[in-house]
Amino acid sequence: MKNQLRSGFYLLVRNPYVWVALALVVARWAWTLAGVAQGSVSFGLQDSILRDKVTLVVYVFSAAGIAAFDQRGRALRSSCEAEGGRARYATSRFVMVAVVALALVAATAALDLLGGALVPGASRILASPQMHEPLRLAAGILTVLVACELAFFVGALVRSPSALATVALLAVLYVLFHMAIVALVPDGEITLQQARLLDVVGALVSTEGLTTGVSFAPEARLMPLELVPAFVTPLVWLAALFGLTRLLLARRTV
């Protein structure tokens, strides 16, 4: 396992997708910083470093890039030469995706605080400390990890040599999912059966860590997290994706 992790991180440093993702995080920060300086962008109670859609796509792109880079380099084939190599390969890549995602989140947070020091009002963390409380931030990071591990799994499943193609596929699936949700309530009137179905779908989707419900009495505050969907649901997703990734790569021909 140590050799797999060592070789995985060796390749990670040479993976152009990871460096492109980091560059995009910096570019997004610079763009936002310029917007705040010009007065066209401002942050408030519901803003979070984890809720910026462009940055979330960049995180997903980095995970898809790990799968694409491995596909091009035939990393799985070299892993098959050792006994148990497939399982160790799957585990090491699962860990690598998480490490890259956490590193990008850390970079985003550091840049956000730097932006706040350079330009007043340019920090989401300072503008909304409630969104960045440890418990809520941990739940949001779990949601990010689910999205990244899902991107790696889909990239490995379709054997895509392109991270952009994987991200595009995920975007299509995301749109189709929301279209299906809208189709459940075509007239805007929800029946009891539809409401129950929507509750089930909501329980299966790992987004509680990024929700921003607000209560206004006696003052504006974020609604408290529901701990089960905020933590248990994403952990179940991560466990399922880990198992599916190992199963997929264990049966893959090389």
C-alpha positions as CSV (number, residue, x, y, z in Angstrom):
1,M,0.0,0.0,0.0
2,K,2.9,2.4,0.8
3,N,4.3,1.8,-2.6
4,Q,1.0,2.5,-4.3
5,L,0.6,5.8,-2.3
6,R,4.2,6.8,-3.1
7,S,3.8,6.1,-6.8
8,G,0.4,7.8,-6.8
9,F,1.7,11.0,-5.3
10,Y,4.7,10.9,-7.6
11,L,2.3,10.9,-10.5
12,L,0.1,13.4,-8.8
13,V,2.9,16.0,-8.8
14,R,3.2,15.4,-12.6
15,N,-0.5,15.5,-13.3
16,P,-1.2,18.6,-15.3
17,Y,-4.9,18.5,-14.4
18,V,-4.1,19.1,-10.8
19,W,-2.0,22.1,-11.5
20,V,-4.6,23.5,-13.9
21,A,-7.2,23.1,-11.1
22,L,-5.0,25.1,-8.7
23,A,-4.4,27.8,-11.3
24,L,-8.2,28.0,-11.9
25,V,-8.7,28.4,-8.1
26,V,-6.2,31.3,-8.1
27,A,-7.8,32.8,-11.3
28,R,-11.3,32.6,-9.8
29,W,-10.0,34.3,-6.6
30,A,-8.4,37.1,-8.6
31,W,-11.5,37.6,-10.6
32,T,-13.6,37.8,-7.5
33,L,-11.1,40.2,-5.8
34,A,-11.3,42.5,-8.8
35,G,-15.1,42.4,-8.7
36,V,-15.2,43.4,-5.0
37,A,-12.7,46.2,-5.6
38,Q,-14.9,47.5,-8.4
39,G,-18.0,47.2,-6.2
40,S,-19.8,44.7,-8.5
41,V,-19.4,41.8,-6.0
42,S,-20.3,41.7,-2.3
43,F,-20.7,38.9,0.3
44,G,-23.1,38.4,3.1
45,L,-24.7,35.9,5.5
46,Q,-25.2,33.0,3.0
47,D,-21.9,33.1,1.2
48,S,-19.3,30.4,1.7
49,I,-16.0,29.5,0.1
50,L,-17.6,26.1,-0.6
51,R,-20.7,27.4,-2.3
52,D,-19.1,29.2,-5.3
53,K,-20.2,27.1,-8.2
54,V,-17.2,27.8,-10.4
55,T,-14.8,26.7,-7.6
56,L,-16.9,23.5,-7.0
57,V,-16.6,22.7,-10.7
58,V,-12.8,23.1,-10.4
59,Y,-12.7,20.7,-7.5
60,V,-14.6,18.2,-9.6
61,F,-12.3,18.8,-12.6
62,S,-9.3,17.9,-10.4
63,A,-10.8,14.6,-9.4
64,A,-11.8,13.8,-13.0
65,G,-8.3,14.7,-14.0
66,I,-6.8,12.1,-11.8
67,A,-8.9,9.4,-13.5
68,A,-8.0,10.8,-16.9
69,F,-4.3,11.0,-16.2
70,D,-4.3,7.4,-15.0
71,Q,-6.3,6.3,-18.0
72,R,-3.7,7.8,-20.3
73,G,-0.8,6.4,-18.4
74,R,-2.3,2.9,-18.0
75,A,-1.6,3.1,-14.2
76,L,-4.0,0.2,-13.5
77,R,-2.1,-2.2,-15.8
78,S,1.2,-1.6,-13.9
79,S,-0.7,-2.1,-10.6
80,C,-1.9,-5.6,-11.7
81,E,1.6,-7.0,-11.7
82,A,1.6,-7.3,-7.9
83,E,-0.7,-9.5,-5.9
84,G,-3.6,-7.4,-4.6
85,G,-2.4,-4.5,-6.7
86,R,-5.9,-3.6,-8.0
87,A,-7.3,-3.2,-4.5
88,R,-4.3,-1.1,-3.3
89,Y,-4.5,1.0,-6.5
90,A,-8.2,1.7,-5.9
91,T,-7.6,2.7,-2.3
92,S,-4.6,4.9,-3.1
93,R,-6.6,6.8,-5.8
94,F,-9.5,7.2,-3.4
95,V,-7.1,8.7,-0.9
96,M,-5.4,10.9,-3.6
97,V,-8.7,12.4,-4.7
98,A,-9.6,13.3,-1.2
99,V,-6.1,14.8,-0.5
100,V,-6.3,17.0,-3.7
101,A,-9.8,18.1,-2.8
102,L,-8.8,19.1,0.7
103,A,-5.6,20.8,-0.6
104,L,-7.7,22.9,-3.0
105,V,-10.2,23.8,-0.3
106,A,-7.3,24.9,1.9
107,A,-5.9,27.0,-0.9
108,T,-9.3,28.5,-1.4
109,A,-9.6,29.4,2.3
110,A,-6.1,30.9,2.4
111,L,-6.7,33.0,-0.7
112,D,-10.0,34.1,0.7
113,L,-8.4,35.4,3.9
114,L,-5.6,37.0,1.8
115,G,-8.2,38.7,-0.3
116,G,-9.9,40.1,2.8
117,A,-6.6,41.5,4.0
118,L,-5.9,43.1,0.6
119,V,-9.4,44.4,-0.2
120,P,-12.0,45.2,2.5
121,G,-15.1,43.0,2.1
122,A,-13.4,40.5,-0.2
123,S,-13.4,37.6,2.2
124,R,-16.4,35.2,2.4
125,I,-15.1,33.8,5.6
126,L,-15.1,37.2,7.3
127,A,-18.4,38.2,5.8
128,S,-20.2,35.1,7.0
129,P,-18.6,33.5,10.0
130,Q,-21.8,31.4,10.5
131,M,-21.3,29.7,7.2
132,H,-17.7,28.8,8.3
133,E,-18.4,27.5,11.7
134,P,-16.4,24.2,12.2
135,L,-19.5,21.9,12.1
136,R,-21.0,23.5,9.0
137,L,-17.6,23.7,7.3
138,A,-17.0,20.0,8.0
139,A,-20.3,19.1,6.5
140,G,-19.6,21.2,3.4
141,I,-16.2,19.6,3.0
142,L,-17.8,16.1,3.1
143,T,-20.2,17.2,0.3
144,V,-17.2,18.4,-1.7
145,L,-15.5,15.0,-1.1
146,V,-18.6,13.2,-2.3
147,A,-18.7,15.2,-5.5
148,C,-15.0,14.6,-6.2
149,E,-15.0,10.9,-5.5
150,L,-18.1,10.6,-7.7
151,A,-16.2,12.4,-10.5
152,F,-13.3,10.0,-10.2
153,F,-15.6,7.0,-10.2
154,V,-17.5,8.2,-13.3
155,G,-14.2,9.0,-15.0
156,A,-12.9,5.5,-14.3
157,L,-16.2,4.0,-15.3
158,V,-16.3,5.5,-18.8
159,R,-12.5,5.3,-19.2
160,S,-12.5,8.9,-20.2
161,P,-9.0,10.2,-21.2
162,S,-10.3,13.8,-20.8
163,A,-11.2,15.5,-17.5
164,L,-13.3,18.0,-19.4
165,A,-15.4,15.2,-21.0
166,T,-16.0,13.7,-17.6
167,V,-17.1,17.1,-16.1
168,A,-19.4,17.6,-19.1
169,L,-21.0,14.2,-18.6
170,L,-21.5,15.0,-14.9
171,A,-23.1,18.3,-15.9
172,V,-25.5,16.6,-18.2
173,L,-26.4,14.1,-15.5
174,Y,-26.9,16.9,-13.0
175,V,-29.3,18.7,-15.4
176,L,-31.2,15.6,-16.2
177,F,-31.6,14.9,-12.5
178,H,-33.1,18.3,-11.9
179,M,-35.3,18.0,-14.9
180,A,-36.6,14.7,-13.4
181,I,-37.3,16.5,-10.1
182,V,-39.2,19.3,-11.9
183,A,-41.2,16.6,-13.8
184,L,-42.4,15.2,-10.5
185,V,-44.3,18.4,-10.0
186,P,-45.4,19.6,-13.4
187,D,-48.2,21.9,-12.3
188,G,-46.5,23.3,-9.2
189,E,-49.0,21.5,-6.9
190,I,-47.5,18.7,-4.8
191,T,-49.6,15.7,-3.8
192,L,-48.8,13.8,-0.7
193,Q,-47.2,11.0,-2.7
194,Q,-45.0,13.4,-4.6
195,A,-44.0,15.1,-1.3
196,R,-42.9,11.8,0.1
197,L,-41.0,11.0,-3.0
198,L,-39.2,14.4,-2.9
199,D,-38.4,13.8,0.8
200,V,-36.8,10.5,-0.1
201,V,-34.8,12.1,-2.9
202,G,-33.7,14.9,-0.6
203,A,-32.6,12.4,2.0
204,L,-30.4,10.7,-0.7
205,V,-28.7,13.8,-1.9
206,S,-25.7,15.0,0.0
207,T,-26.1,18.8,0.0
208,E,-27.1,19.6,3.6
209,G,-23.7,21.0,4.3
210,L,-24.1,23.6,1.7
211,T,-27.7,24.7,2.5
212,T,-28.4,28.2,3.6
213,G,-31.8,28.4,5.1
214,V,-32.2,31.6,7.1
215,S,-34.4,32.5,10.1
216,F,-35.1,36.2,10.7
217,A,-36.4,36.2,14.3
218,P,-35.1,37.7,16.5
219,E,-32.2,38.3,14.1
220,A,-31.1,36.9,10.8
221,R,-29.3,33.6,11.4
222,L,-28.7,30.5,9.4
223,M,-30.9,27.5,10.2
224,P,-29.2,24.9,12.3
225,L,-27.8,21.8,10.5
226,E,-29.7,18.6,10.4
227,L,-26.9,16.3,11.6
228,V,-28.0,13.1,9.9
229,P,-28.2,14.4,6.3
230,A,-25.2,16.7,6.9
231,F,-22.9,13.9,8.1
232,V,-24.4,10.4,7.8
233,T,-25.6,10.8,4.2
234,P,-22.2,11.9,2.8
235,L,-20.3,9.3,4.8
236,V,-22.6,6.6,3.4
237,W,-22.0,8.1,-0.1
238,L,-18.3,8.0,0.4
239,A,-18.4,4.4,1.7
240,A,-20.5,3.3,-1.3
241,L,-18.3,5.1,-3.8
242,F,-15.2,3.5,-2.2
243,G,-16.8,0.0,-2.5
244,L,-18.0,0.7,-6.1
245,T,-14.6,2.0,-7.2
246,R,-12.8,-1.1,-5.8
247,L,-15.3,-3.4,-7.4
248,L,-15.1,-1.6,-10.8
249,L,-11.3,-1.7,-10.9
250,A,-11.1,-5.3,-9.6
251,R,-13.2,-6.5,-12.6
252,R,-11.6,-4.2,-15.2
253,T,-9.7,-5.6,-18.1
254,V,-6.4,-3.9,-18.9
